Amino acid sequence: MYYSKSLHHYRKTLHLMAKSKALAEPNTDLVTQSNALIESSYRMSIPAKRVMLMLLGEIHPGQKDVTIKLRIQAADYAARTGTNIKRSYSDIKSGCRELMRTIITMRNQSAKTTEECVVVSRMKYHDNDGWLEATFTQWIAPHIHHLKNIGYTTIEINQAIKFRRFHTVRFFELLMQRQKTGEKFITLEDLRRSLQIEKNQYPRFTDFRRFVIEPSIKEIEKKSDWMISWEPIKKGRKITSLTFIFSKNEISDIGLKNLSLQRSIINSPQKKMMTPEEYASLHPRKTYGKTTKEVIDMMKNDD
């Protein structure tokens, strides 16, 4: 009887050890955050945001303690961002220092509460070795682990980290909340709050579109495999909301490697020099979810 209990306890201990070991090895190519954190309001430099993403990538969403020391390498930062190694040393150091003083504001509409916190509580930079260790604050912990029972979003670090504009990264995170449906609706007020753009900054929508929305979408489409179309929604004569429709650009993987073959398929002289990929980028709504053959047929019939 005693032996049976001891064996049961031994097996249970092994199971817990195996589970703990599995959680100790996060997928550093992915970042998982609560939707509340993604929708929160803050501004920071692009190096700080990149450091934040890399540190988040060191956290397994299921691990219990996120206040442990996390390490990121300048060489890894350089490889992911395309930054030279000397600049990477400076970026991870200054970026993490900025995270210790950046205030993140989270608004709970139903509870009528506003919470403010910082991301990182401490850092230690190893000058000669080119790596940094940092610790997340206990206040940010509920938004980066144990997320199964609350809304959360996972994004690919290597896509988000290549963007050079902070607004682009934040746009990407907000869109990826709806990556399964490919549709995102957001009020202009909520978008401004998340990007921490005050009403007196770009007060005219034409300026907000020109300097915030369009450059962000252009960079996402250029540096990732996502295609995006959007349209403003009016309430009366005033634009109050935005709708985004987006999908993975599968046209780039169509397998027709010879561009001259693609172009010869198209009969219209005006479109003879246009590839299906180029056509899809000009007509994202029309070609959304279509196969390459369907896009080619559209090009033939679109006289």
C-alpha positions in Angstrom: 0.0 0.0 0.0 2.8 2.4 0.9 4.7 1.5 -2.2 1.6 2.1 -4.4 1.2 5.6 -2.9 4.8 6.4 -3.3 4.8 5.3 -6.9 1.7 7.4 -7.6 3.4 10.4 -6.0 6.6 9.8 -8.0 4.7 9.6 -11.3 2.7 12.8 -10.5 6.0 14.6 -9.7 7.5 13.5 -13.1 4.3 14.7 -14.9 4.5 18.1 -13.2 8.3 18.3 -14.0 7.6 17.5 -17.6 4.8 20.0 -17.8 7.0 22.7 -16.2 9.9 21.9 -18.6 7.6 22.2 -21.6 6.4 25.6 -20.4 10.0 26.7 -19.9 10.6 26.7 -23.6 8.4 29.3 -25.2 8.1 29.8 -28.9 10.2 32.9 -29.3 8.8 33.5 -32.8 5.3 34.3 -31.3 4.0 36.9 -29.0 0.8 36.4 -27.0 -0.9 39.4 -25.3 -4.3 40.0 -23.8 -6.7 42.0 -26.0 -6.8 44.6 -23.3 -3.1 45.1 -23.6 -3.3 45.3 -27.4 -6.1 47.9 -27.1 -4.4 49.9 -24.4 -3.0 53.4 -24.9 0.7 54.1 -25.1 3.5 55.6 -27.2 7.1 54.5 -27.5 10.0 54.5 -29.9 10.3 51.7 -32.4 13.4 50.2 -30.6 11.4 50.1 -27.3 8.5 48.4 -29.0 10.9 45.9 -30.7 12.5 45.1 -27.3 9.0 44.7 -25.8 8.0 42.2 -28.5 11.2 40.2 -28.0 10.8 40.1 -24.2 7.2 39.0 -24.6 8.4 36.2 -26.9 10.4 34.8 -24.0 7.2 34.3 -22.0 5.1 31.1 -22.4 1.4 32.1 -22.1 0.8 29.3 -19.7 3.8 29.8 -17.3 3.0 30.9 -13.7 5.7 33.4 -12.9 6.5 36.1 -15.5 8.6 38.2 -13.1 11.6 36.1 -13.7 14.7 37.4 -15.5 14.4 37.3 -19.3 17.3 37.6 -21.7 17.6 39.0 -25.2 20.6 39.1 -27.4 21.8 42.1 -29.5 22.8 39.6 -32.2 19.2 38.2 -32.3 17.8 41.8 -32.4 20.1 42.5 -35.4 19.1 39.4 -37.3 15.4 40.0 -36.8 15.4 43.7 -37.6 18.1 44.0 -40.2 19.9 46.5 -38.0 23.7 46.4 -37.8 25.2 44.9 -34.6 26.6 48.2 -33.3 23.2 49.9 -33.5 21.6 46.8 -32.0 23.7 47.1 -28.8 22.4 50.7 -28.4 18.8 49.8 -29.4 18.2 47.1 -26.9 19.7 49.1 -24.1 17.9 52.4 -24.8 14.7 50.5 -25.7 14.5 48.6 -22.4 15.3 51.7 -20.4 12.4 53.4 -22.2 10.1 50.5 -21.2 10.8 51.2 -17.6 9.3 54.7 -17.8 6.5 54.2 -20.5 3.1 54.3 -19.0 0.5 51.9 -20.4 -3.1 53.0 -19.9 -5.9 50.4 -19.9 -9.6 51.5 -19.9 -12.3 49.1 -18.7 -15.5 50.5 -20.1 -17.9 48.1 -18.3 -16.2 48.6 -14.9 -15.6 52.3 -15.5 -12.0 52.1 -14.4 -8.7 53.2 -15.8 -5.5 51.3 -14.9 -1.9 52.6 -15.5 1.3 50.6 -15.3 4.8 50.2 -16.7 6.1 47.2 -18.5 9.6 46.5 -17.1 10.8 47.0 -13.5 14.5 46.4 -13.9 17.2 45.7 -16.5 20.8 44.6 -16.5 23.0 45.1 -19.6 26.1 43.1 -20.2 28.3 45.6 -22.1 31.0 43.2 -23.3 28.7 40.3 -24.2 26.0 42.2 -26.0 23.0 40.8 -24.1 20.4 42.2 -21.7 18.2 40.8 -19.0 15.0 42.4 -17.8 12.0 41.7 -15.6 8.4 42.4 -16.3 6.4 44.1 -13.6 3.7 42.3 -11.6 1.1 44.7 -13.0 1.6 43.7 -16.6 1.7 39.9 -15.7 -2.1 39.3 -16.0 -1.9 40.4 -19.6 0.9 38.2 -20.8 0.3 34.8 -19.2 -2.6 32.5 -18.0 -4.6 33.9 -20.9 -6.9 30.9 -21.7 -9.9 32.4 -19.8 -9.6 35.9 -21.3 -9.4 37.3 -24.8 -5.9 37.2 -26.2 -4.1 37.5 -29.6 -1.0 35.9 -30.9 1.2 37.5 -33.6 4.4 36.5 -35.4 7.3 38.5 -34.0 9.4 38.4 -37.2 6.6 40.2 -39.1 5.9 42.9 -36.6 9.5 43.5 -35.6 10.5 44.5 -39.1 8.2 47.5 -39.3 10.0 50.9 -38.9 7.0 52.9 -37.7 5.5 52.5 -34.3 2.0 53.2 -35.6 2.5 50.3 -38.1 3.3 47.8 -35.4 0.2 49.0 -33.4 -2.0 48.8 -36.5 -0.7 45.3 -37.1 -1.5 44.2 -33.6 -5.0 45.6 -33.7 -5.7 44.0 -37.1 -4.4 40.6 -35.9 -7.1 40.5 -33.2 -9.4 39.5 -36.1 -7.0 37.5 -38.2 -9.4 34.5 -38.2 -12.2 36.5 -39.8 -10.2 39.0 -41.8 -12.4 41.9 -40.8 -11.8 44.6 -38.2 -14.2 47.3 -37.1 -12.9 50.1 -34.9 -14.2 53.6 -34.0 -11.9 56.5 -34.8 -12.0 57.4 -31.1 -10.7 54.0 -30.0 -8.0 54.0 -32.7 -6.8 57.4 -31.6 -6.7 56.2 -28.0 -4.7 53.1 -28.8 -2.2 55.0 -30.9 -2.2 57.8 -28.2 -3.0 60.4 -30.9 -4.8 63.4 -29.3 -7.7 65.1 -31.1 -5.7 68.2 -31.7 -3.1 66.1 -33.6 -4.3 65.6 -37.2 -7.7 67.0 -36.3 -8.8 66.7 -39.9 -9.5 63.1 -41.0 -7.7 63.8 -44.3 -4.5 64.4 -42.4 -5.1 61.5 -40.1 -5.5 59.2 -43.1 -2.5 60.7 -44.9 0.0 60.5 -42.0 -1.3 57.6 -39.9 -3.6 55.2 -41.7 -2.2 55.0 -45.2 1.6 54.8 -44.3 0.8 52.1 -41.8 -1.1 50.0 -44.3 1.5 50.5 -47.0 4.3 49.3 -44.7 2.3 46.2 -43.6 1.6 45.2 -47.2 5.2 45.8 -48.2 6.9 44.0 -45.4 4.4 41.2 -44.6 2.2 38.8 -46.6 -1.1 40.6 -45.6 -3.3 42.6 -48.0 -5.5 45.2 -46.6 -8.5 47.3 -47.8 -10.4 49.7 -45.7 -13.2 52.3 -45.8 -14.4 55.0 -43.5 -17.9 54.9 -42.0 -19.9 58.1 -41.5 -22.5 59.1 -39.0 -24.2 61.9 -40.7 -21.5 63.9 -42.4 -18.8 63.0 -39.8 -16.5 60.0 -40.1 -16.7 58.0 -36.8 -15.4 54.5 -37.6 -13.3 52.4 -39.9 -13.7 49.0 -41.4 -10.7 46.9 -42.5 -10.8 43.8 -44.6 -7.5 41.9 -44.9 -6.2 38.5 -45.9 -3.0 36.6 -46.6 -1.5 37.4 -50.0 -1.4 33.9 -51.4 -0.9 35.3 -54.9 2.8 35.5 -54.2 2.9 31.7 -53.9 1.0 30.8 -57.0 3.9 28.8 -58.5 3.9 30.6 -61.9 7.6 31.5 -61.7 7.8 32.8 -65.3 6.2 36.2 -65.3 6.1 36.3 -69.1 3.8 33.2 -68.9 1.5 35.0 -66.5 1.3 38.0 -68.7 0.7 36.1 -71.9 -2.4 34.6 -70.3 -4.0 38.0 -70.1 -5.6 38.9 -73.4 -6.3 42.6 -72.8 -3.4 44.7 -74.2 -3.9 47.2 -71.4 -3.3 44.5 -68.8 -0.7 42.5 -70.7 2.1 43.7 -68.5 0.2 43.2 -65.2 0.7 40.1 -63.0 -2.1 38.6 -60.9 -0.3 39.8 -57.8 -0.3 43.4 -59.1 -3.9 43.1 -60.1 -4.8 41.9 -56.6 -3.0 44.7 -55.0 -5.1 47.2 -57.1 -8.4 45.4 -56.4 -8.1 43.9 -52.8 -11.8 43.8 -52.2 -12.6 42.3 -55.6 -9.9 39.6 -55.3 -10.3 38.8 -51.6 -10.3 35.0 -51.1 -9.9 34.3 -54.8 -7.5 31.7 -56.3 -4.9 32.6 -58.8 -6.9 31.2 -61.6 -10.0 33.2 -60.6 -7.9 36.4 -60.5 -6.6 35.6 -64.0 -10.1 35.1 -65.2 -11.1 38.4 -63.7 -8.3 40.1 -65.5 -9.4 38.6 -68.8 -13.0 39.8 -68.3 -12.3 43.2 -66.8 -12.1 45.1 -70.0 
